[in-house]
Amino acid sequence: MKKVLFLAALLLACFSQTADAQTRKQREEAKREAWKKERQEKKALETQQDSVAYAQAVEALKSGSFVMEADNVVFRNGIVRYVSSNTNYVEMNEGQGIIQTAFTNFEYNWSPNGLGGVTVQGNANKPSMKQDKNGNMYYNYSINGTAVSATVSIILTGGTNQASVTISPNFSGNTLTMNGYLLPHHASNVFQGTTW
């Protein structure tokens, strides 16, 4: 009799462990499914936000009133510097263009704009815009002023407001590329240094 009771208790313990393991497995599966659903919802929201930002950026290019706030600057030798987006930008508004760099994380004895870089302004001329089959927008214009004569080429990535701007001076090979986000002029929050 003791043997039968012992076997019954052992079987009961095994079943309860199996049931507990199945319950644990179901809880883990439920957590995993909830995490997947949350991730899908978050991704859908990000896609929707990117789509709205892209439409606003395209409209800003069409109207010629935009600011591309840079997160990093790439020099012609390939060196990348991460920068503040409110002081490193390319702007176009009402036919005027501004290009500003400000390297506050480096020591300079003197800089023309007082921010550790250069701010140049001029007339923006001959804008042209085209779109490829992937939705990427290509926007080019020339900027001419007292201290600047350059070609500015913007590539806006399709479906988002991420952009890359290449500034090619007409009288030197010191090409500069800035990467960041393109915003309508009124939505930007940049700080302009002393114009050269």
FIDRENGU-323380 format. One record per residue (C-alpha): residue in one letter; chain; x negated, y negated, z negated. Coordinates in steps of 0.5 Angstrom, whole numbers. Example, Ala and Ser with C-alpha at 12.3 -4.5 7.8 and 13.67 -1.06 7.14 Angstrom:
2
<r = a c = A east = -25 north = 9 up = -16>
<r = s c = A east = -27 north = 2 up = -14>
END
This chain:
196
<r = m c = A east = 0 north = 0 up = 0>
<r = k c = A east = -6 north = -5 up = -2>
<r = k c = A east = -9 north = -3 up = 5>
<r = v c = A east = -2 north = -5 up = 9>
<r = l c = A east = -2 north = -11 up = 5>
<r = f c = A east = -9 north = -13 up = 6>
<r = l c = A east = -8 north = -12 up = 14>
<r = a c = A east = -1 north = -16 up = 14>
<r = a c = A east = -5 north = -22 up = 10>
<r = l c = A east = -11 north = -21 up = 15>
<r = l c = A east = -6 north = -21 up = 21>
<r = l c = A east = -2 north = -27 up = 18>
<r = a c = A east = -9 north = -31 up = 17>
<r = c c = A east = -11 north = -29 up = 25>
<r = f c = A east = -4 north = -32 up = 27>
<r = s c = A east = -4 north = -38 up = 23>
<r = q c = A east = -11 north = -40 up = 26>
<r = t c = A east = -9 north = -38 up = 33>
<r = a c = A east = -3 north = -43 up = 32>
<r = d c = A east = -7 north = -48 up = 29>
<r = a c = A east = -12 north = -48 up = 35>
<r = q c = A east = -7 north = -48 up = 40>
<r = t c = A east = -4 north = -54 up = 36>
<r = r c = A east = -11 north = -57 up = 36>
<r = k c = A east = -12 north = -56 up = 43>
<r = q c = A east = -5 north = -59 up = 45>
<r = r c = A east = -7 north = -65 up = 41>
<r = e c = A east = -13 north = -66 up = 44>
<r = e c = A east = -10 north = -65 up = 51>
<r = a c = A east = -4 north = -70 up = 49>
<r = k c = A east = -10 north = -75 up = 47>
<r = r c = A east = -14 north = -74 up = 54>
<r = e c = A east = -7 north = -75 up = 58>
<r = a c = A east = -6 north = -82 up = 54>
<r = w c = A east = -13 north = -84 up = 55>
<r = k c = A east = -12 north = -82 up = 63>
<r = k c = A east = -6 north = -86 up = 63>
<r = e c = A east = -8 north = -92 up = 60>
<r = r c = A east = -14 north = -92 up = 64>
<r = q c = A east = -10 north = -92 up = 70>
<r = e c = A east = -6 north = -97 up = 68>
<r = k c = A east = -12 north = -102 up = 66>
<r = k c = A east = -15 north = -100 up = 73>
<r = a c = A east = -8 north = -102 up = 77>
<r = l c = A east = -8 north = -109 up = 73>
<r = e c = A east = -15 north = -110 up = 75>
<r = t c = A east = -14 north = -109 up = 82>
<r = q c = A east = -8 north = -113 up = 82>
<r = q c = A east = -12 north = -119 up = 78>
<r = d c = A east = -17 north = -118 up = 84>
<r = s c = A east = -12 north = -118 up = 89>
<r = v c = A east = -9 north = -125 up = 86>
<r = a c = A east = -17 north = -128 up = 85>
<r = y c = A east = -18 north = -126 up = 93>
<r = a c = A east = -12 north = -129 up = 96>
<r = q c = A east = -14 north = -135 up = 92>
<r = a c = A east = -21 north = -135 up = 94>
<r = v c = A east = -19 north = -134 up = 101>
<r = e c = A east = -14 north = -140 up = 101>
<r = a c = A east = -20 north = -144 up = 97>
<r = l c = A east = -25 north = -143 up = 103>
<r = k c = A east = -19 north = -145 up = 108>
<r = s c = A east = -18 north = -151 up = 105>
<r = g c = A east = -25 north = -153 up = 104>
<r = s c = A east = -25 north = -154 up = 97>
<r = f c = A east = -28 north = -149 up = 93>
<r = v c = A east = -34 north = -147 up = 88>
<r = m c = A east = -38 north = -141 up = 88>
<r = e c = A east = -41 north = -140 up = 81>
<r = a c = A east = -47 north = -136 up = 80>
<r = d c = A east = -49 north = -131 up = 75>
<r = n c = A east = -55 north = -129 up = 78>
<r = v c = A east = -60 north = -133 up = 83>
<r = v c = A east = -65 north = -129 up = 88>
<r = f c = A east = -71 north = -132 up = 91>
<r = r c = A east = -74 north = -130 up = 97>
<r = n c = A east = -79 north = -126 up = 94>
<r = g c = A east = -74 north = -122 up = 91>
<r = i c = A east = -74 north = -124 up = 84>
<r = v c = A east = -68 north = -124 up = 80>
<r = r c = A east = -66 north = -129 up = 75>
<r = y c = A east = -60 north = -129 up = 71>
<r = v c = A east = -57 north = -136 up = 70>
<r = s c = A east = -51 north = -140 up = 67>
<r = s c = A east = -45 north = -140 up = 72>
<r = n c = A east = -43 north = -147 up = 70>
<r = t c = A east = -49 north = -150 up = 72>
<r = n c = A east = -51 north = -146 up = 78>
<r = y c = A east = -46 north = -146 up = 83>
<r = v c = A east = -45 north = -148 up = 90>
<r = e c = A east = -39 north = -153 up = 91>
<r = m c = A east = -35 north = -156 up = 97>
<r = n c = A east = -30 north = -161 up = 96>
<r = e c = A east = -27 north = -167 up = 101>
<r = g c = A east = -32 north = -166 up = 106>
<r = q c = A east = -38 north = -166 up = 101>
<r = g c = A east = -42 north = -161 up = 99>
<r = i c = A east = -47 north = -160 up = 92>
<r = i c = A east = -52 north = -154 up = 91>
<r = q c = A east = -54 north = -154 up = 84>
<r = t c = A east = -59 north = -149 up = 80>
<r = a c = A east = -61 north = -150 up = 73>
<r = f c = A east = -66 north = -145 up = 70>
<r = t c = A east = -65 north = -146 up = 62>
<r = n c = A east = -68 north = -140 up = 60>
<r = f c = A east = -75 north = -142 up = 63>
<r = e c = A east = -79 north = -148 up = 61>
<r = y c = A east = -80 north = -153 up = 66>
<r = n c = A east = -84 north = -160 up = 64>
<r = w c = A east = -79 north = -164 up = 68>
<r = s c = A east = -74 north = -163 up = 73>
<r = p c = A east = -70 north = -167 up = 78>
<r = n c = A east = -63 north = -166 up = 75>
<r = g c = A east = -65 north = -166 up = 68>
<r = l c = A east = -62 north = -158 up = 67>
<r = g c = A east = -69 north = -155 up = 69>
<r = g c = A east = -67 north = -154 up = 77>
<r = v c = A east = -65 north = -159 up = 82>
<r = t c = A east = -58 north = -162 up = 84>
<r = v c = A east = -57 north = -164 up = 92>
<r = q c = A east = -51 north = -167 up = 95>
<r = g c = A east = -49 north = -168 up = 102>
<r = n c = A east = -44 north = -168 up = 108>
<r = a c = A east = -41 north = -161 up = 109>
<r = n c = A east = -41 north = -160 up = 117>
<r = k c = A east = -38 north = -155 up = 122>
<r = p c = A east = -35 north = -150 up = 117>
<r = s c = A east = -33 north = -143 up = 121>
<r = m c = A east = -30 north = -137 up = 118>
<r = k c = A east = -28 north = -130 up = 120>
<r = q c = A east = -26 north = -124 up = 117>
<r = d c = A east = -28 north = -117 up = 118>
<r = k c = A east = -24 north = -110 up = 118>
<r = n c = A east = -25 north = -109 up = 111>
<r = g c = A east = -23 north = -116 up = 109>
<r = n c = A east = -30 north = -119 up = 108>
<r = m c = A east = -30 north = -126 up = 109>
<r = y c = A east = -36 north = -130 up = 112>
<r = y c = A east = -36 north = -137 up = 111>
<r = n c = A east = -42 north = -142 up = 114>
<r = y c = A east = -43 north = -149 up = 114>
<r = s c = A east = -49 north = -154 up = 114>
<r = i c = A east = -50 north = -159 up = 109>
<r = n c = A east = -54 north = -165 up = 110>
<r = g c = A east = -56 north = -171 up = 105>
<r = t c = A east = -62 north = -175 up = 103>
<r = a c = A east = -65 north = -169 up = 99>
<r = v c = A east = -62 north = -163 up = 103>
<r = s c = A east = -61 north = -160 up = 110>
<r = a c = A east = -59 north = -153 up = 110>
<r = t c = A east = -55 north = -148 up = 112>
<r = v c = A east = -50 north = -145 up = 107>
<r = s c = A east = -47 north = -138 up = 109>
<r = i c = A east = -42 north = -135 up = 104>
<r = i c = A east = -40 north = -127 up = 104>
<r = l c = A east = -33 north = -126 up = 100>
<r = t c = A east = -32 north = -119 up = 98>
<r = g c = A east = -26 north = -116 up = 101>
<r = g c = A east = -20 north = -115 up = 95>
<r = t c = A east = -24 north = -119 up = 90>
<r = n c = A east = -27 north = -126 up = 89>
<r = q c = A east = -34 north = -124 up = 88>
<r = a c = A east = -39 north = -128 up = 93>
<r = s c = A east = -46 north = -128 up = 95>
<r = v c = A east = -48 north = -135 up = 98>
<r = t c = A east = -55 north = -135 up = 102>
<r = i c = A east = -58 north = -142 up = 102>
<r = s c = A east = -63 north = -143 up = 108>
<r = p c = A east = -66 north = -150 up = 108>
<r = n c = A east = -67 north = -152 up = 116>
<r = f c = A east = -75 north = -155 up = 114>
<r = s c = A east = -77 north = -149 up = 110>
<r = g c = A east = -77 north = -142 up = 109>
<r = n c = A east = -75 north = -142 up = 102>
<r = t c = A east = -68 north = -138 up = 102>
<r = l c = A east = -64 north = -138 up = 96>
<r = t c = A east = -59 north = -133 up = 95>
<r = m c = A east = -54 north = -134 up = 89>
<r = n c = A east = -49 north = -128 up = 87>
<r = g c = A east = -42 north = -130 up = 83>
<r = y c = A east = -35 north = -131 up = 84>
<r = l c = A east = -31 north = -136 up = 88>
<r = l c = A east = -26 north = -140 up = 85>
<r = p c = A east = -21 north = -146 up = 88>
<r = h c = A east = -25 north = -153 up = 86>
<r = h c = A east = -19 north = -154 up = 81>
<r = a c = A east = -20 north = -148 up = 77>
<r = s c = A east = -28 north = -149 up = 76>
<r = n c = A east = -31 north = -151 up = 70>
<r = v c = A east = -38 north = -153 up = 72>
<r = f c = A east = -43 north = -159 up = 69>
<r = q c = A east = -46 north = -163 up = 75>
<r = g c = A east = -53 north = -165 up = 73>
<r = t c = A east = -57 north = -172 up = 76>
<r = t c = A east = -56 north = -171 up = 84>
<r = w c = A east = -62 north = -172 up = 88>
END
